[in-house]
């Protein structure tokens, strides 16, 4: 009996280790196989052979002063990057490494694979790759993903799953455009957009905490509600009288003295509008509040073990209400960015799945503000890949490039999602007593 019990306990203890080892082995081998494909397709392809070079432009405006372009031999560079990708996969599969090292290997793998792809795509082109333009477009595309992932982060760290980021983007964008068009004020539109996102999150908080609705289903329903309401009002107001209701002003760019003159990255990152700067500055602010303040400690306690938090006097449900509604301000700000930040009018379902990609960034970022930022930048790069490669004449169909952000999202979540653990009480309603 003792032996059987001991063996059973040992099996239970070792089961997660066996599962993790199998996932590590399979994932690493899969990465190595894809790396071999990159070696064959990118490094040894006819496009990179015969002395072809890849041109990298280092100025946002080719006519302005600054560093000249860099030309690199395409074949050896692509081969070296593909070999690095293969090595990262093999090390992950067979070396005894920690989960932290696995994540860094994944970063190295994706970086080398993407660079090999870009070298292949631009090989032989007289236009080449405009590096500052890629940096600018990637950072711009990442803004709503950052704001959406921070919103979902605050909710899930409090124990509430926020699948409704997509709907909050839509409602915030609609409220911002409608208000700013009628008042001719971007600041009024900013306030209205943030409040629109907070209103959608208030619905999430009420139905999740008071009526105990299954939170994932609730989020999907709220997304459909936001799509229906904004679509109906668009047809009734904006499509019939766009001059009055759908001609919003926009935030103007603010060049930061000194920083905007930095070669390569200056004009791309430091000559943007205030919403752009706010999105990136919110990442360290949320990190500090979440991990270095009393409020952050209480929030994490509520998200991990609400019963224990309740025993020390924390009002679990009240804190969840406050945090979820505050999170709505962030996702509403994401909606403001999609319209007033990008100088665009409102159109139906203009969020275009970015709310869901923001949630994927949260998962890949392991429910951390810094990690979510990195994932958002990666997905932002994938989103702008079609624009970067459209003029290079690559044999990849444009429809496939348009699928890139979603394919990258699936691939990255599959590769790294298993290494992440959500807050223990996320999605679980708290009933006192």
C-alpha positions in Angstrom: 0.0 0.0 0.0 2.8 2.4 0.9 4.6 1.6 -2.3 1.5 2.0 -4.4 0.7 5.3 -2.7 4.2 6.6 -3.1 4.2 5.7 -6.8 0.9 7.3 -7.3 2.0 10.5 -5.6 5.2 10.4 -7.7 3.2 10.0 -10.9 1.1 13.0 -10.0 4.1 15.1 -9.2 6.0 14.1 -12.4 3.0 14.4 -14.8 3.4 18.2 -15.3 7.1 17.8 -15.8 6.6 15.1 -18.5 4.0 17.3 -20.2 6.3 20.3 -20.2 9.2 18.2 -21.5 7.1 16.8 -24.3 5.9 20.3 -25.2 9.5 21.6 -25.1 10.7 18.8 -27.4 7.9 19.0 -29.9 8.0 22.8 -30.0 11.8 22.9 -30.4 11.8 20.3 -33.2 8.9 22.2 -35.0 11.0 25.4 -34.8 14.1 23.7 -36.1 12.1 22.2 -39.0 10.7 25.7 -39.9 14.2 27.0 -39.6 15.4 24.4 -42.2 12.6 25.6 -44.5 13.9 29.2 -44.0 17.4 28.0 -44.9 16.1 26.4 -48.1 13.5 29.0 -49.1 15.3 32.2 -48.0 19.0 31.4 -47.9 19.4 29.1 -50.8 16.7 30.5 -53.1 17.4 31.9 -56.5 16.1 35.3 -55.3 19.0 35.7 -52.9 21.6 33.9 -55.1 23.9 35.2 -58.0 25.4 38.0 -55.9 22.0 39.6 -55.0 22.2 42.3 -52.4 19.6 43.6 -49.9 19.4 47.4 -49.5 18.5 48.9 -46.1 17.5 52.6 -46.2 18.1 54.4 -42.9 16.2 57.7 -43.6 12.4 58.1 -43.4 12.6 60.6 -46.2 15.2 59.6 -48.8 15.7 63.2 -49.8 16.6 64.4 -46.3 20.1 64.5 -44.8 21.3 61.5 -42.7 23.1 58.2 -42.9 23.2 56.5 -46.3 21.8 53.1 -47.2 23.4 49.9 -46.3 23.8 47.1 -48.8 24.3 43.5 -47.5 24.9 40.3 -49.5 21.5 38.6 -49.4 22.6 34.9 -49.5 25.1 34.7 -46.7 23.1 36.9 -44.4 19.9 34.9 -44.9 21.8 31.6 -44.5 23.3 32.8 -41.2 20.0 34.0 -39.8 18.3 30.7 -40.8 21.1 28.8 -39.1 20.5 30.8 -35.9 16.8 30.0 -36.1 17.6 26.3 -36.4 20.0 26.4 -33.5 17.4 28.1 -31.3 15.0 25.3 -32.0 17.5 22.5 -31.4 18.6 24.1 -28.1 15.0 24.4 -26.9 14.3 20.8 -27.9 17.3 19.0 -26.4 19.1 21.3 -23.9 18.1 21.3 -20.2 17.0 24.9 -20.0 14.5 26.8 -17.8 11.2 28.4 -19.0 12.9 31.8 -18.9 15.6 30.7 -21.3 13.0 29.1 -23.5 11.3 32.5 -23.8 14.5 34.2 -24.8 15.2 31.5 -27.3 11.8 32.1 -28.8 12.6 35.8 -29.1 15.9 35.0 -30.8 14.2 32.5 -33.1 11.4 34.8 -34.2 13.8 37.7 -34.7 16.2 35.7 -36.9 13.4 34.1 -38.9 11.8 37.4 -39.6 15.0 39.1 -40.6 15.9 36.2 -42.9 12.5 36.6 -44.5 13.0 40.3 -45.0 16.5 39.9 -46.5 15.0 37.4 -48.9 12.0 39.6 -49.7 14.1 42.7 -50.5 16.9 40.9 -52.3 17.7 42.5 -55.6 15.3 45.3 -55.2 16.5 48.8 -56.0 14.0 50.2 -53.5 15.0 48.0 -50.5 13.7 48.2 -47.0 13.1 51.5 -45.4 14.0 50.7 -41.8 12.7 53.9 -40.2 9.4 53.5 -42.1 9.0 49.9 -40.8 9.8 51.1 -37.3 7.2 53.9 -37.5 4.4 51.8 -39.0 5.1 49.0 -36.5 5.0 51.3 -33.5 1.8 53.0 -34.8 0.1 49.6 -35.4 1.1 48.5 -31.9 -0.7 51.4 -30.1 -4.3 50.0 -30.0 -2.8 46.5 -29.1 -0.9 48.0 -26.2 -4.0 49.9 -24.9 -6.2 46.8 -25.4 -3.8 44.5 -23.7 -3.4 46.8 -20.7 -7.2 47.0 -20.4 -7.5 43.2 -20.5 -4.6 43.0 -18.0 -6.2 45.1 -15.4 -9.4 43.1 -15.7 -7.8 39.7 -15.6 -5.4 40.6 -12.7 -8.6 41.5 -10.9 -10.3 38.2 -11.7 -12.5 39.2 -14.6 -11.9 38.0 -18.2 -12.3 40.9 -20.7 -13.0 39.4 -24.1 -15.0 42.6 -25.0 -11.9 44.7 -25.9 -13.1 44.7 -29.5 -16.4 46.1 -28.6 -14.8 48.7 -26.3 -12.6 49.8 -29.2 -15.7 50.2 -31.4 -17.8 52.1 -28.9 -14.9 54.4 -27.9 -14.1 55.1 -31.5 -17.8 55.9 -32.3 -18.2 58.1 -29.3 -15.0 60.0 -30.0 -15.9 60.7 -33.6 -19.5 61.7 -32.9 -18.6 64.1 -30.0 -15.5 65.7 -31.7 -17.4 66.2 -34.9 -20.3 68.0 -33.1 -18.1 70.0 -30.8 -15.1 70.5 -33.1 -12.9 69.6 -30.1 -10.4 66.7 -30.0 -10.3 66.9 -26.2 -14.1 66.5 -26.0 -13.8 63.5 -28.3 -11.0 62.0 -26.2 -13.1 62.2 -23.0 -16.2 60.8 -24.8 -14.2 57.9 -26.3 -12.7 56.9 -23.0 -16.1 57.1 -21.3 -17.6 55.0 -24.1 -15.1 52.3 -23.3 -15.7 52.6 -19.6 -19.5 52.2 -20.2 -18.9 48.9 -22.0 -16.7 47.7 -19.2 -19.3 48.8 -16.7 -21.7 46.4 -18.4 -19.1 43.7 -18.2 -18.6 44.3 -14.5 -22.3 44.3 -13.6 -23.1 41.1 -15.5 -20.0 39.3 -14.4 -20.0 40.2 -10.7 -23.7 40.7 -9.9 -25.4 38.3 -12.3 -22.5 35.8 -12.5 -22.7 35.4 -16.3 -20.0 33.2 -17.9 -17.4 35.9 -18.7 -16.1 34.6 -22.1 -19.6 34.3 -23.5 -20.5 37.7 -22.0 -17.5 39.3 -23.7 -18.5 37.9 -27.1 -22.1 39.2 -26.6 -20.9 42.6 -25.7 -18.7 42.7 -28.8 -21.8 41.9 -30.9 -23.8 44.5 -29.0 -21.2 47.2 -29.7 -21.0 46.3 -33.3 -24.8 46.4 -33.7 -25.3 49.7 -31.8 -22.5 51.5 -33.6 -23.5 50.1 -37.0 -27.1 51.2 -36.5 -26.2 54.7 -35.4 -23.7 55.0 -38.2 -26.5 54.2 -40.7 -28.8 56.7 -39.0 -26.5 59.5 -38.5 -23.1 59.4 -40.1 -23.9 57.9 -43.4 -26.7 60.4 -44.0 -25.0 63.5 -42.7 -21.3 62.8 -42.5 -20.4 66.5 -42.6 -22.0 67.0 -39.2 -21.4 63.7 -37.5 -18.4 62.1 -39.1 -15.8 64.8 -39.8 -13.7 64.7 -36.7 -10.6 66.9 -36.0 -7.4 65.0 -35.2 -4.5 65.3 -32.8 -1.5 67.0 -34.4 2.1 65.6 -34.2 4.4 66.9 -31.5 8.1 66.6 -32.2 10.2 66.1 -29.0 13.2 68.4 -29.2 16.5 66.5 -29.5 14.9 63.0 -29.6 13.2 63.6 -32.9 16.7 64.3 -34.5 18.1 60.9 -33.6 19.2 59.0 -36.8 16.9 56.2 -37.9 14.5 56.2 -35.0 14.1 59.9 -34.2 11.5 61.0 -36.7 9.8 57.6 -36.6 9.2 57.5 -32.8 9.5 61.0 -31.5 7.4 63.0 -34.0 4.0 61.6 -33.2 0.8 62.9 -31.5 0.1 62.8 -27.8 -2.0 59.6 -27.9 1.0 57.7 -29.3 3.2 58.9 -26.4 0.5 58.2 -23.9 0.1 54.6 -25.0 3.8 53.8 -24.5 4.1 55.8 -21.3 1.2 53.9 -19.8 3.1 50.6 -19.9 5.7 51.6 -17.2 3.0 53.4 -15.3 0.7 50.4 -15.1 3.7 48.2 -14.3 4.7 50.4 -11.4 1.1 50.6 -10.1 0.5 46.9 -10.4 3.8 45.7 -8.8 5.0 48.5 -6.6 1.9 49.9 -4.9 -0.6 48.8 -2.3 -3.4 49.0 -4.8 -1.5 46.7 -7.1 -0.9 44.2 -4.3 -4.6 44.1 -3.5 -5.5 43.8 -7.2 -3.2 40.8 -7.7 -4.5 39.2 -4.5 -8.0 39.5 -5.7 -7.1 38.0 -9.0 -5.2 35.1 -7.4 -7.1 34.2 -4.2 -10.1 36.4 -3.6 -11.2 34.4 -0.5 -7.9 35.1 1.2 -8.1 38.7 0.1 -11.5 39.0 1.7 -10.3 37.6 5.0 -7.9 40.5 5.4 -10.5 43.1 4.7 -10.2 43.7 0.9 -13.6 44.3 -0.7 -13.2 41.9 -3.6 -16.3 42.7 -5.6 -15.9 46.5 -5.1 -12.3 46.4 -6.2 -13.2 44.4 -9.3 -15.9 46.9 -10.2 -13.4 49.8 -10.0 -10.6 48.1 -11.8 -12.8 46.8 -14.7 -14.4 50.3 -15.3 -10.9 51.9 -15.1 -9.7 49.3 -17.7 -12.5 50.5 -19.9 -10.9 54.0 -20.0 -7.8 52.4 -21.6 -9.6 50.4 -24.2 -11.8 53.4 -24.9 -8.6 55.3 -25.5 -7.7 52.6 -28.0 -10.8 53.5 -29.9 -9.9 57.2 -29.8 -6.6 56.3 -31.3 -8.2 54.4 -34.2 -10.1 57.6 -35.2 -8.8 60.9 -33.8 -5.2 59.5 -33.4 -5.0 58.3 -37.0 -7.1 61.1 -38.6 -9.8 58.8 -39.9 -13.5 58.9 -39.8 -15.6 56.2 -38.3 -16.6 53.2 -40.3 -18.5 50.0 -39.4 -16.5 47.4 -37.4 -13.3 49.5 -37.9 -11.5 47.7 -35.1 -11.1 44.8 -37.5 -10.2 42.2 -34.9 -7.5 44.2 -33.1 -9.3 43.7 -29.8 -8.8 40.0 -30.1 -5.1 40.4 -31.1 -4.7 42.6 -28.0 -5.9 39.7 -25.9 -3.5 37.4 -27.6 -0.7 39.9 -26.8 -1.7 39.8 -23.2 -1.4 35.9 -23.2 1.9 35.9 -25.0 3.1 38.6 -22.6 2.3 36.4 -19.6 -0.1 38.9 -18.1 2.6 41.5 -17.7 2.7 45.1 -19.0 6.2 44.8 -20.3 5.6 41.4 -21.9 2.4 42.6 -23.5 4.3 45.6 -25.0 6.7 43.2 -26.6 3.9 41.0 -28.0 2.0 44.1 -29.2 5.0 45.3 -31.1 5.5 41.9 -32.7 1.9 41.7 -33.8 2.1 45.4 -34.9 5.0 44.4 -37.2 3.0 41.5 -38.6 0.1 43.9 -39.3 2.2 46.3 -41.3 4.1 43.6 -43.2 1.9 43.9 -46.2 2.6 47.6 -46.5 6.3 47.1 -46.1 6.5 44.4 -48.8 3.9 45.7 -51.3 6.5 47.6 -53.4 9.2 44.9 -53.5 7.6 42.5 -56.0 7.8 39.4 -53.8 6.1 36.3 -55.1 3.9 36.1 -52.0 0.2 36.8 -52.8 -1.1 40.0 -51.2 -4.0 38.1 -49.7 -1.5 35.9 -47.8 0.3 39.0 -46.5 -3.1 40.4 -45.3 -3.5 37.2 -43.3 -0.1 37.7 -41.7 -1.1 39.3 -38.4 -3.6 36.5 -37.7 -1.2 33.8 -38.7 1.5 35.2 -36.6 -0.9 35.6 -33.7 -1.9 31.9 -33.9 1.7 30.7 -34.3 3.1 32.8 -31.4 0.3 31.9 -29.0 0.7 28.2 -29.9 4.5 28.5 -29.3 4.5 30.6 -26.2 1.0 30.4 -24.7 1.7 27.1 -23.0 4.5 28.8 -20.9 2.0 31.4 -19.5 -0.3 31.0 -16.5 -3.2 33.3 -16.1 -4.2 34.6 -12.6 -5.8 31.7 -10.7 -9.1 33.4 -10.1 -9.5 34.9 -13.6 -13.0 34.3 -15.0 -14.3 32.9 -11.6 -17.1 35.0 -10.0 -16.6 35.6 -6.3 -19.5 34.8 -3.9 -18.8 35.8 -0.4 -19.3 33.2 2.3 
